[in-house]
Amino acid sequence: MLDLTQQQSAACDRNSRKVARLPLGMRILGKTMALFYRLMGKHRYDDFRMERVHGMPFVVTPSVFNPKVPRTGEFLASQIDSRLVQPDWDILDMGTGCGVCAVFAAQHARRVVAVDINEAAVRCAGINARLNHLEHKIDVRHGDLLAPVRGERFDLILFNPPFVRGSPRDDRDRAWRSDDIAERFAAGLDAHLKFGASSLVLLSTFGDGHAFLEAFREHGFEISVSAERRFVNERLTIFRLDQRPL
């Protein structure tokens, strides 16, 4: 029988494989597909767009992350329902972008705080809260990571982070790149979770998912896979982070 250390090591290996880069041929195919979409004008970046995510309308303004094009926001939103969220819960949507996950969470929760460092995203999320008649339940705030919720705790924290390591070039690039967000989020997460609460974090094989998983392990979180979706050129995994019992 495996001892506890061996079991934990095996779990770490399984999680690491979830964020490992895909084979070279699949990565080249993905880049070719992305170039085709851009040439055909289907990349939908830096433009005013009206998108529908699982039947709900969302305005996407310039420099704001589109939840449908990279597929990550739409996938995370698809997991937010009454089976996950309780009616008396307070939820934090970190890096809210256009507010897609905040809107889906607000349909079930008591209150949602939505945070983004991009001022355009904060305005956009506010528009979408009103568009979906949920402005009374969504509190949109501007700021860097967990700073706008200092001293507050939540029943669930959602995060679709910038999982590519590097310095962002502009506001839109902040949705993709960061030098240290994995370490800073992991370090501050526990202080914002209520007792028994958890966090859902989405990672992709496109990014540096290993840095996030390593940071979460270093700060004592139990890591499990909540959901996964495979595409031709990418694998998305939603990891659940739970506080380890004292």
C-alpha positions in Angstrom: 0.0 0.0 0.0 1.3 3.4 -0.8 2.1 5.6 2.2 0.9 9.2 2.5 4.1 10.6 1.0 3.9 8.3 -2.0 0.2 9.1 -2.5 0.9 12.8 -2.5 3.8 12.4 -4.9 1.6 10.4 -7.3 -1.1 13.1 -7.1 1.5 15.8 -7.9 2.7 13.9 -10.9 -0.9 13.5 -12.2 -1.6 17.2 -11.8 1.7 18.2 -13.4 0.8 16.1 -16.5 -2.5 18.1 -16.8 -0.5 21.3 -17.4 2.4 19.8 -19.4 2.9 21.2 -22.9 1.2 19.3 -25.7 3.3 17.5 -28.4 5.1 19.7 -30.9 2.8 18.7 -33.8 -0.3 19.8 -31.9 1.3 23.1 -30.8 2.2 23.9 -34.4 -1.4 23.0 -35.5 -2.7 25.4 -32.8 -0.5 28.2 -34.0 -1.6 27.6 -37.5 -5.3 27.7 -36.5 -4.8 31.0 -34.5 -3.1 32.6 -37.6 -6.0 31.5 -39.8 -8.6 33.0 -37.4 -6.6 36.3 -37.2 -6.3 36.5 -41.1 -10.1 35.8 -41.3 -10.8 38.5 -38.8 -12.2 36.1 -36.3 -9.8 36.7 -33.4 -12.1 39.4 -32.0 -9.5 41.2 -29.9 -9.5 44.9 -29.2 -12.9 45.6 -30.7 -16.4 46.1 -29.3 -18.2 42.8 -29.4 -21.4 41.3 -28.2 -20.9 37.7 -27.2 -23.3 35.1 -25.9 -22.0 32.7 -23.3 -24.3 29.8 -22.5 -27.2 31.9 -23.7 -26.4 35.0 -21.7 -25.3 38.3 -23.3 -21.9 40.0 -22.7 -20.4 43.2 -24.1 -16.7 43.0 -24.6 -14.9 46.3 -25.0 -11.3 47.0 -26.3 -8.4 45.7 -24.2 -10.8 43.4 -22.2 -10.4 39.6 -22.3 -13.0 37.9 -24.5 -14.3 34.8 -22.7 -15.1 32.9 -25.9 -12.1 33.4 -28.1 -9.4 31.7 -25.9 -12.3 29.6 -24.5 -11.1 29.8 -20.9 -13.7 32.2 -19.5 -16.5 30.3 -21.1 -15.3 27.0 -19.8 -14.9 28.2 -16.2 -18.3 29.9 -16.4 -19.8 26.5 -17.5 -18.9 25.0 -14.1 -20.7 27.6 -12.0 -24.2 26.4 -11.1 -26.4 25.6 -8.1 -24.4 22.4 -7.5 -21.3 24.4 -6.9 -22.6 27.6 -5.3 -24.9 27.9 -2.3 -27.5 30.7 -2.0 -25.8 32.2 1.1 -22.3 32.3 -0.3 -20.0 35.3 -0.8 -17.8 34.7 -3.9 -14.7 36.5 -5.2 -14.1 36.5 -9.0 -10.5 37.4 -9.3 -9.4 38.9 -12.7 -13.0 39.2 -13.7 -12.4 40.6 -17.2 -15.8 41.2 -18.8 -17.4 39.8 -15.7 -18.6 36.5 -17.2 -17.9 34.3 -14.1 -19.1 37.0 -11.8 -22.5 37.1 -13.6 -22.8 33.3 -13.6 -21.9 33.1 -9.9 -24.3 36.0 -9.0 -27.2 33.9 -10.3 -26.8 31.6 -7.4 -24.8 33.3 -4.6 -25.7 36.0 -2.1 -23.0 38.4 -3.2 -20.1 38.5 -5.7 -17.0 40.8 -5.6 -15.4 41.1 -9.0 -11.8 42.4 -9.2 -9.6 43.4 -12.1 -6.4 45.5 -12.5 -7.6 46.7 -15.9 -9.8 49.8 -15.5 -11.5 49.0 -18.9 -12.4 45.5 -17.6 -13.9 47.0 -14.4 -16.1 49.3 -16.5 -17.0 46.4 -18.8 -17.9 44.0 -16.0 -20.2 46.7 -14.5 -21.9 47.0 -17.9 -22.5 43.3 -18.0 -23.8 43.1 -14.5 -26.4 45.7 -15.4 -27.1 44.0 -18.8 -27.9 40.8 -17.0 -29.9 42.5 -14.2 -27.5 41.4 -11.5 -25.9 44.8 -10.6 -27.5 44.5 -7.1 -25.4 41.4 -6.3 -22.1 42.2 -8.1 -19.6 44.6 -6.5 -16.9 45.4 -9.2 -13.6 46.8 -7.9 -10.4 48.0 -9.5 -7.0 47.0 -8.1 -4.1 44.6 -8.1 -4.9 41.0 -7.2 -6.2 40.7 -3.6 -5.5 44.3 -2.5 -9.1 45.5 -3.1 -10.5 42.8 -0.8 -8.1 43.2 2.1 -9.6 41.8 5.3 -12.5 40.0 3.5 -13.1 36.3 3.3 -15.1 34.3 0.8 -16.8 30.9 0.4 -15.4 30.4 -3.0 -12.7 32.2 -5.0 -12.6 31.9 -8.8 -9.5 32.7 -10.8 -8.8 32.5 -14.5 -5.3 33.9 -14.2 -2.7 35.2 -16.6 -0.9 31.8 -16.8 1.9 32.8 -19.2 5.1 33.9 -17.5 6.5 37.2 -18.6 6.0 41.0 -18.4 2.8 42.3 -19.9 3.1 44.8 -22.7 -0.2 46.6 -22.1 -3.6 46.2 -20.4 -4.9 43.5 -22.6 -1.7 41.6 -22.2 -2.2 41.6 -18.4 -4.9 39.0 -19.0 -2.2 36.6 -20.4 1.1 37.5 -18.8 2.5 38.1 -15.3 6.0 37.8 -13.7 4.8 36.8 -10.3 1.1 36.3 -10.0 1.3 32.6 -9.2 3.4 33.2 -6.1 1.5 36.3 -4.9 -1.9 34.7 -5.3 -0.9 31.5 -3.6 0.7 33.5 -0.7 -2.5 35.5 -0.1 -5.2 33.0 -0.8 -5.6 31.4 2.6 -6.2 34.8 4.3 -9.3 35.3 2.1 -10.9 31.9 2.4 -13.5 31.2 5.0 -13.1 28.0 7.1 -13.7 25.1 4.8 -13.8 27.2 1.6 -12.1 26.5 -1.6 -10.8 28.1 -4.8 -11.1 27.1 -8.4 -8.2 28.1 -10.7 -8.1 27.5 -14.4 -4.8 26.6 -16.1 -3.9 25.8 -19.7 -1.2 23.8 -21.4 -0.3 27.0 -23.2 1.0 28.6 -20.0 3.3 28.0 -17.1 0.9 25.9 -15.1 3.7 24.2 -13.2 4.6 27.5 -11.4 1.0 27.8 -10.1 0.8 24.2 -8.9 4.2 24.5 -7.2 3.2 27.7 -5.4 -0.1 26.1 -4.2 1.8 23.1 -2.9 4.3 25.3 -1.1 1.5 27.1 0.7 -0.1 23.9 1.9 -3.2 23.6 -0.4 -4.7 20.3 -1.3 -5.0 20.2 -5.1 -7.5 18.2 -7.1 -8.9 18.3 -10.6 -12.5 19.8 -10.7 -13.0 19.7 -14.5 -11.0 19.3 -17.7 -11.6 20.0 -21.4 -9.4 18.9 -24.3 -9.2 20.7 -27.6 -7.0 19.9 -30.7 -4.3 22.3 -29.6 -4.9 22.9 -25.9 -6.0 21.2 -22.7 -7.8 23.3 -20.0 -7.9 22.1 -16.4 -9.8 23.6 -13.5 -8.0 22.9 -10.3 -9.7 22.9 -6.9 -7.6 24.2 -4.0 -8.7 23.2 -0.5 -7.2 24.2 2.9 -5.4 21.2 4.5 -7.0 20.1 7.8 -5.2 21.5 10.9 
